[in-house]
Amino acid sequence: MTGAAGFIGSTLCDRLLGEGRRVVGVDSFDSFYPEAAKRANLEGASASRDFALVRTDIRDAGAMARAWAEHRPEAVVHLAALAGVRPSLERPSEYADVNVHGTSVVLETAVRHDTPRVVFASSSSVYGERADGPFRETDPVERPVSPYAATKRAGELVAHTFHHAFGLSVTCARIFTAYGPRQRPDLAICRFARLMRAGKAIPVFGDGTALRDFTYVDDLVEGLVRAIDTDLGFAILNFAGGRTLTLAEVISALESELGVSAEIDRRPEQTGDVRRTWGDISAAREALGYAPVVPFEEGLRRFAGWLERTSGAETTCGEITATQGGCQ
């Protein structure tokens, strides 16, 4: 698994280890947020004799080949990427290098070492700006509005060529706004919660009516596990929560859960942000039996409990600058 120390990756590690599987995690511990937070994410996994951690960059083909030769994985979940819409506007070339070139290295290494199946983490951002929904996998996706979105769409196209040319089985998981314990610190729920608990204003870009389809991490992980275990040839599937909420509704829910009032720092809409995400999950339900079960209110309650329990969580959620914070 690449990106094993991140929010989704570490949660997936714990799930797979809990099922008695052996997991090899690859992570570069990129400085986007503190390494200590990522190490904390892996605390449970690192205690397992069935977990091995390889610290390397996915663009290092030699290191990836050595890791593959040593561990010989039966399947790969490729989660590693430079994340975030807004920072991709500042570093578009680097995003392309990591997210497209790095993905090519992962896929090529899988082919060279006869790994039969890859699950690639794509993004709802590939759908671009839409006036309606829900978004379906058959919708046109040729007009991304951020470099990050473009790299994720490019990753899907590269994955298809590896399937067509080499017979590699690849499922591209278009992930819609994941949230829950260990959430990435630049994303809205984690950032807003930290600021609200500290009595500080939260930056809201636009009028608060932007819609997001929030996906609880355990529901997402269930879908990823099913994708690992199912050979679909080549598939693109939405992994969403199946319910949209406005940013204003999310803030109101946080106020209720945290018992504090939010002070809003209203800012202009940002380039690269889209007005809505909304995923039709019928294809994933048919192919994998994917069916989210955690309501948003319950997922938010679990997130708030984690934030309360976790030592240093305030720092973890607060070290990303306001220009990077977002709801993607």
N, C-alpha and C positions, 0 to 999 in steps of 0.2 A: 504494500500500500504506500503510495506517495502522499506527502502532506499529512503524515500520521500524527504529528503533534498538534495539529490545528483543532478547531472546534468540532467539525464533522469527523475528521479522521480519528481523533482520540476516542470519540464516542463509539465509532464503528469498531475500533480496536477492542474496546471493552466488551462490546457485544459479541464479537467473534471469539475472543478468548473465553468468555463465559460459556460459549457453546463447545468448548474443548478444542478449538481449532488453533493451529499454529499461525502466528502473524509476524511478518517481517515489515517493519515500518521504515520508510525512507523520508527524511526531512532535512532541509538545509538550515532550519532555524533562522529564517530571514528576519531582519530587524524591524519589520513592519510593526510588530508589537513585541514586548519584552520576552526574551527567552525564558525567563523564570516562569512566566505564565504558561508557556508551552510545556516546560518540564513538569509543571503541576498537572497539566492535562494528562500527562503520561504516567503519573505516579502509580496508578493501579496497574497499568499494563506492564510497567517496568519491573514490578514485583513478580511477574509470572515467568516461569521457566520456558513458556511457549512463545515468548515475545523476544524479538531481536530488533535492535535499532541500528540503522545505517545512516550516518550523518554525511550527506553529500548533496550536491546540486544535480537536479535531473538533467541538466545540460551536459554533464560530464559523462560522456558515453563510456569511457574506460571504467570509471567507478561503477556505473550502472551495470555494465557487463560483468564485472567482478562480483557484485552483489547477487546478480541473477545466477551466476555459475555456482556460487556458494550455497544459495538457499533454494534454488529451483522452484519458484512459486508455481502453483497450479492455476492461479488467477490473479489479476491485478486490478486494484481500484486506484485510479489515477485522479487524486484530489489536489495535488500540488499545483499552485499557480500564484502569480501576483494578482491580488484581489482588489476589488473596489473600482467603482466607476470614476469617481472624481480624481483620485491619484493617477489613474491611467491617462488623464488629459495632460498631466504634467510630465509623464514618463512613457510616452507611447512606444518608443523604440524598445525600451527595456521590457515592457509588457509583451510586445510581439516576440522578443527573443525568448523569454521564459515560457510564455503560454503556448506559443506555436512551435518554435524550435524544440523546446523542452518536451512537449507532447510527442513530437516526431521521434525524439530519442527514446522515449518510453515505449512507443509502439514498435519501433525498429528492434529494440532490445527484446521485446516480447516475441517477435517473429523469429529472431535469430536463436532464441533459447526455447522455442517450441512451447511457449505458454499459450494455451488455447483460447483464453478469454480475458477481455479487458472491459472494465466499466469506467467510462470517462465522465468526469463531472463537468458538464456544461452549465448553462445559466439561462434563466428566463430573460436576461437582458438581450438575447439574440433576437427577440421578437420586435425590438425597437419601439417606436412610439405608435400606439394603437388607440383608436377612438372607442373601440368596443371590445367585447370578449364573450366567452372565454377564449384563450389562445389555444390553438390546436397544432399538433405537430405537422400537419399538412399546410399550415399557413405559410405564405412567403416570408422569408427572413433575410432578405438581401439588402436591407437598409438599417444596419445598426447605427446607434447614435452616440457611441463612445468607443474609444480604442479597446477597452476591456471587452465590450460586447463583440467587437469585430474579431478579437483573438479567440473568443469562445466559439464563434461560428466557424472560424478557420480551423479550429481543432476538430470540429465535427466533420468537416470536409476531408481533412487529413485522415481521420479515422476511417472514413468510408473508402478512401483509396487503399488503405491497408487491408480492409476487408475484401475489396474487389481484387486486388493484385495478389494477396498472400493468403487469403482465406481466414484471416484473423476475425474471431467473433468479438464484436464491439457493441456495447449498449451505451449510448450517450444519454446521460441523465440530466435533463434540463431542470435545474433546481430553482425553486421559487422561495426567496427570502426565508432562509432557515433561521430559527431562533431556539433558545432554550439554554440550559446550563452550559457554561464555557463559550457562549456566543462571542464571536469575533468583536473586539472592542470598538471598531469603527462603525458598527452597525447601530441603527437607531435605538433599539430597545436597551442594549447594554449602555450605550453612551448617555441616553436620556436618563436612565435609572440612576447612574452615578451622579450626574449633575443635579438631579432632583433631590437625592439624598443629601447632597452637600449644600443645598439651598441656593444653587446657581441657576442662571437662565439656560434654557435649552435652545439651540439654534434650529429653527424651523424654516426650511427653504420653500417658499410658496405659501399658499393660504391654508394648508393643512388638509386639503381635500384629495390629495394624491392617494390612490388606492394600491394596496399591496396584498398579495396572497401569501399569508404567513404559514410556514410549514414547520411543525414541531420536529426537533431533531430526531427523536426516537421513531417517529413515523417515517421520516426520510431514511434513517438507517435501516429500518425494516425493508423498505423498498430496495435499497442498495444490496442488502443481503440476498434478497430474492433475485436480483439481477446477477449477482455473482454465481448463483446456483442454477441459472437458466440460460441455455444457449439459444439466443434469438437471431443468430447470424449477424446482421447489422440492424440496429433499431435506435430510434430516437424517441424518448419517452419523457413526458412531463411528470415531475415529482413535486406536487403542490399540496396545499392544505385543503383546497376546495372551498375556501371562504375568503372574501375580500373585506378589508377594513380600511378606513381612511386613517391618515396619520393622526388627525384630531381624535379619532376614536381610540387609537393606541395610547395616546397621551392620557386620555381620560381613564382608560383601564389601568395605566401605570399609577395614576394618582390614587385610585381606589386601592390598588394592591399594596402600594408603598405607604399609604396614609399621609401623603404630602401633596401640596399644590404645586403645579408647574408654572414657572415664570417663562413666558415665551419671548425669545429673541427672534423677531420676524425678519427674514432675509429674502432677497429675490430668488426666484427659481434658478437652478444651476444647469449649465450646459451638461448634457449627458444623462441627466435624470429623466425618467419617463413618468407620465402621468398615472399609469396603471400597470399592474401585472395581475394576471388572472389565468390560472391554468386549468384546462380541461384534462382530467385525469382518467378518462374512460379507456384510453389505449393502454395505460399502465395497469389499470384494473383488469383488463382482459388478458394482457400478456403475462402479468405477474401476480395477479390477485392483490395489487396495491390498494390499500384502503385506509386512509388516515383515521385515527381513533381519538386523538387527544384534542379536545376543544381549545380554542385560543385562551380562554380564561384559565383553564387548568394548566396549560403550558406556561402561561405567564406566572402563575402561582409557583410552579416548580422553579422557574428561573429566579424569581424573587427570593425563594428559599435558599437557592444556591448562592446568590449574591450575599445574603445575610450570613451564611455559614462560612464562606470562603475567606480565609485570611488573605489580605492583599488584593481582594477583588476590586476595591475602589481604585487602586492604582492601575490594575489591569484594564479596567474599562475607561480609564481617563487619559491615556498617554497618546491618543491619536488626536491630531489637531482638528479644529472645527471644520476646516475646509475639506477634511477627509471624511467626516461623519456623514452617514447617509442611511437610506432605507432600502438599498439594493440588496 
